[in-house]
Amino acid sequence: MWNLLSAIALVVAAPPVEAQSLDGQVTQGNLVAVDQQAVTLETPEGEKQFTPNELLSVRMHPGATPAEATPPEEQPAAPAQPALIRVELIDGSHLPAEAFTTQGDTASIKLAGGQTVELATSAIAAVRMQPHDEKLAALWEQFEQLDVAGDMVVIRTRGAADYLEGVLQGTDDKNVVLKFDGDDFPIARERVVGLIYYRRDSQQPKPICTVRGQNELRLVAREVRLQDESLHVVTTAGAELSLPLTEVAELDFSRGKIEYLSNMTPGEVQWTPYFGLPAESLAALQSFGEPRRDQALEGGPLLLDGRSYARGLALRSRTRLTYRLPEGFRELTATAGIDDRLDDRGHVRLVIEGDGRTLFDQPIAGSDDPVPLRLDIAGVRDLMIFVDYGENLDIADHLDLCEARISK
């Protein structure tokens, strides 16, 4: 898997990193070497090596305190940022950009940091050209899922957005040109929400890792090498760029090794309110009781014991989830607790079963420390998570299952 990585030795001014292995261990140190065989860190106990198969991630700046670690109501107002274009590649990479133009079959993308990347338009899945509010984001997802026979230009309308279908001819600073019924139609860019390119079946090489950086940068990389204090990356879709190490947040090696529950679709989701309701009223409330993925029930990041989590599930009391697990996964891990926003209130009973066998059954209270979970699920195919009422009816029962994932 690592035969595309060049051997690298970093002896002077080695950047600090934090390596998390598949068994849950976290090691901090300075990056000494990366090659196709191992990642080597210099730690106070000496050098430590990790094979690629042992790693989940390498965080490049473990000492940094992310802004989201502070509850939203306590965060200072952020300075205004220029709206960024987001270019989505066919391999799942996301490039935040300041400018996007095309000429013929070639796209020119000026990244947020000023670097320009050129690649074939066939490598592009979509381009978001304007910021999305909640309503527009939902429409955009629907447009991306449409099975159409051409390219799409999504435009603003009085209602919200609509699309035109045809063949994209070119994009410059003023117009997007779409060929429709044999004629070219220029569309003013200020009207364009985004572009969605016709989906063509294509095979990409197996990725080495996913590189994450600033402004939601995500690169699904087939090649990574460290060169002159920068990370040179080639994505599986063919985009090639170099990132200063100061702009790299993480190298994620978890693909195929772990699955986050928030990325999985449960076979059953059932929520029961504390007080009985008529069927018509219960149906109207179902969206209120639905689990939230990668955010708290009231919005914002999941918060436990002063720490924020980017991934996980938020569940109300009397919620039942069932999952059909893929084969080969051996462990379920998570951190469970009542969200910090509830000020020590909330009390639930958390039950987790695997193939009908109880794996965990314990009360979780807002006044208690978060509970780390590490459960053996070897051979389990049917996983059930049940959040029952605790001692205080359903008051403040906002359970967070942070970083809930299964691993091999």
N, C-alpha and C positions, 0 to 999 in steps of 0.2 A: 504493500500500500504506500510505502514511503520511498519507492524507488525514484520518485521525481524530486525528492528533497536533496539539496546540496549539503555536504558536510560544512558545519559552521562552528567556529571556535570563538567565543567571546570571553576574553580574559580581562580586558580593560573596560571600565565603565559598563559592566554587564547590567542589563536592566533587571529590576526586581520582578519576580513573577510568583504566581501561586498556582501550583498544579494540584488538581483534584483527580484522584484515581478512581477506578470503577468500584473499588471496595469502600469508598466513602472517605478515605484518608486525604487530608489536605497538607501539602508541603509548601513552605515558603522559602524562597532563596533567590539567588542571582542566576540568570540563565548563562550557562557555560557553553553548552553545545547542543546542536540539533542536527541529526542526520537521519538516514533511513532506518537506523537501528534503534535509536533511543533519544530521549530528551534528558539532558543532564543539568541538574541544579547544584549550585554550591550553597550548602546550608551550614549553620553553626556546628552540626555534627559531622560535616564532611560532605563529599559529593554523593548525590543520589541520582540514580538513573531509572527511567520509566520507559518501558517499551510502548509503542503506539497502542497496542491492544489493551494496555492497562489504564490508559488515560481517558478521562471524560472531558477535561478542559484545561487550558492554560490561560489564566488571567494575567494581563500584562501590568496592571497597576493596582495590586492588592491593597496598598495603603490609602488609596483614594476613598473618600466618603461620598457616595452618590447622593445627589440632591433628593432623590426619592426616599432616602432613609429618614428624612424629616417629614412628619405628618403635613399634608397639604396646607392645613390652616395655619401652620407655623412657618411655612416657607416664605422668604421675601419675594416680592414681585420680580419676576424675571424680565430682563431687558427684552425689548422687541427684537425678534429675529426675522430676517427676510424670508419670505415664503420660498420653499424649496420644491423643485420638480423632483419627482421620484420615478426613476426608470426601473422597471421590473423585467428581469431577464427570464428566458424560458427555463433556466435551471433553478429559479427561486431566489437568485441574487437581487438585491435592491441597491441602487446607486442614487444617493441624494445629489442633485445637480442644480447648478445656477442657470444653465442654458442647455437647450436641446434643439438640434437642427438635423435635417437629413438632406442628402443629395444623392439621387439614384438609389442604390441599395446599401449606402453607407450612412451610418448615424454618427454624429459628432456630439459628444456629451462633455460639457464642462462641469467637472465635479465641484462640490461646495468648497473644497480647498484650493481650487484654481487649476488643477490638473485636467487635461483634456484626454478623453478616451475615444477612440474610434473603433467601431465594430459593425458587422453586417446587421441590417435591420431584421434579418431572419433570426437573430439571437434575442430579439426583443419581444417580450410578451405584451407589455402595456407601458404607457407613460402617463402618469398623473401630473397634470400641468397646473392645477389649482388646489389650494387647501380644501379639505373635505370636512364639512360638519357631519353630525350623526346621520341626518337624513340622506345626504349626498353619498356618504360612505356606504350605506345600505344599498342604494341604487347602483353604485359602482360595482359592488360584489355581484349583484344580479346581472349586470351587463357582462361581466367577465365570464359568467357561467352560461351565457347564451350560446347555442350551437348555430352559428351563422356561417355563410359561405364566403365571407369577405372580411376586409378590415372594417373597423368601426371608429367613428369620431363621435365622442360624447360631448354634447353641447348643453349649455344652460338654457332652460326655458322658464316660462313664468311659473309652472308647477314645481320644477326642480331641475330635471335633466331629461334628455332624450338622446337618441343616437341616429346617425346616418351611416348607411352601409355602402361600401364600395371598395375601391383599391387606392390606398394611400400613395400619392405621387411625390410628395415632398413637404418639408416643414422648414420655414425660416422664421425670422423674428416677428414677422407681421401676420403670416397666413399659414394655414394648413390646407393643402390641396388634395382633394378627393376626386377620383374619377368615378363617375356615375352615369350609366347608360351611354358610355362612349365620350362623355364630355368632362372636362376638368372644372371643378367648382372650388374657388378659393373661399375659405372660412376664416374670418378674423380670429386671431389667437385669443383675444380677450374673451371670446365666447366659448372657447374650447376648454372643457373640463379635463379631457384626456383622450388618449388614443389607445385602442385595443387592436393588436395585430392578429390577423388570421392565424389560427392554431395549426401548425404543421407538425406532424409526427416526426420526432427526431431522437436520436440516441446520443446521450452525453456520457463522457467517461465517468468512472466511479470517482467521487470526490474524496479528497484527503481529509478535509475539515471545513468548517464554516468559520470565516473570519468576521468578527463583529467590531464595529467602530462607531464613530460619532454620527449624529443625525440619522440613526437607524440604518446605517450602512451595514449590509450583509452580503458577503461574498462566498458563494459555494465554490470552494477552490479545488482545482485538480493539481495545482503546483503552488508551493509556498517556499520562499527562501529569504533569509535575512541578508541584506546587502547594504552596507554603508548606513547603518542605523535606520534602515527602512525595511519594510516587509514587502517583497515583490510577490504579487499574487496573479495567477492566471485562473480564471473561473472555468468551470466545465462548459460554459456557453461561449468561451473564447475571449472574454474581456480581459485585458492585461493592464495592470496598474501597480504603482508603488505607493505605500503608505508609510509616513513617518511612524516610528514606534509609539510616539506620544499620542497618535490618533487611533491606535489599535487597542481595543478593550479586551478582546478574548479570542482565543483559538478554540473552537468547539469541536471535539473529536467524538461526540456522543452518538452521531448518526448510526443507527442499527444496534446500538448497545443499550440505549434506554428509550423509554416512551413515557412522556408526561401524560398524566390522566387528562389534563386540560386540552390535549391535542387529540384525545381518543373520543369516539362517539359512544356513549353508553347505550346498551340495548334497551334499558328501561330507566325512566326518570319519573319518580312519584313523590309528590309533596302533598301533605295533608295538613290544613290549618288546624289550630287548636280547637276552635269552636266550629261545630257542624254548620254547614251552609247548604242552601238549596243548590241543585245541580247547576242552574244557570249562573248563580253567583260564583260558584266554585270555578267554573270554566273561565269566567272573566278575571279571576285572581291567579290563574296558573302562571302567567308571565311574572307576577310579583314573586312567586315562590320558587321560580326556576334557579338552579345553581348558576353562579357567575364563574366564568373562566378567566384566569389571570387578572382578576380584579376583585376588590371587596364588594360586598353586597350593596353598599351605598356609593360605589365608585371609588376610583383611586387605587393605589397599590395595596396589596395584602400587608397588614402590619401586625407583627407579634413581638412583644418585648422590645419595642423601639427599633426593630429592624424591618425593612421593607423587602418584599419578595416579588419578583417579576412573574413567577409561574405558580400556579396552584388553583385550587377550587375554593369557593366560598359557598357555604350551605346553611340553610335555615333548619331549625329543628323539625323533625318528622319528615326528613327527606331520605328517600331510598334510591340508590344508584346501582345498576348492575352492569358489568362489563364482561364481554367474552374476550379472554386474553389470548394473544398469539402464543404459539409454542416457544419454549426455550428460555422464558424469563424466570428468574429465580428469586427475586427479592422485591418487595414493595417498601419504599422509604418515603417519609413525609415528616413535617413538623406540624402538630395539631394544637390549636388553641383558639380562644375567643378573641376576635379582632380587638386591637388596642383602643379603637374608637369607642368601645363600650364601657370604658372606665371601670374595670374589674367586675362588671355585671355579666350575666349570661351563665347558663349552666346546662350542659347537654350530656347525653350518654352516647358515646361513639362505639359502634359495633362494626367489625369487619370480618367477613366470612369468606372462605375459599372452598368452593365445591361443597357448601353446606357445613363446613367445619369452622368453628370459631377461631379466628386468629388474634383478635383483639376485642376486648369489652371493658370499657373504663369510662367513668365520668370525666368530663372536661369542664373546668370552671374558669371564669374570667379572672378570678383572684389567684389562680395558680400559675406557675411557670408553664410555658409551652411544653408539650410532650413530644419527644422524638420517637418516631415509629420506624422500626426495622423488622419487617415480617417476612418469614420464609414462605414463598409462593411457588416453590419448585413443583411442577406438575399440575398446578392449579389452572383450570380453564375458565371457571365462572367465579368472578369476584363480585361481592356484594358489600356496599358501604351504606350503613344506616345511621342517621343522626336522629336520636330520639329525644323527647322532652326530658328535662332534668327536674330540678327542685323548684323552679320559679315559673311554671307554666311555659310560655314561649317568649318571655320577656328577655330581650337582648341576646337571643340565641343565634349569634352570627359566628359560626364555626369556620375557621380558615384551615385548610389542608395545604400548607405551603410546600412547594417543591415536591408535590406528590408525583411519584414516578415508579415505574417498574424497570428493572435492570436485569441483564443476563449475568 
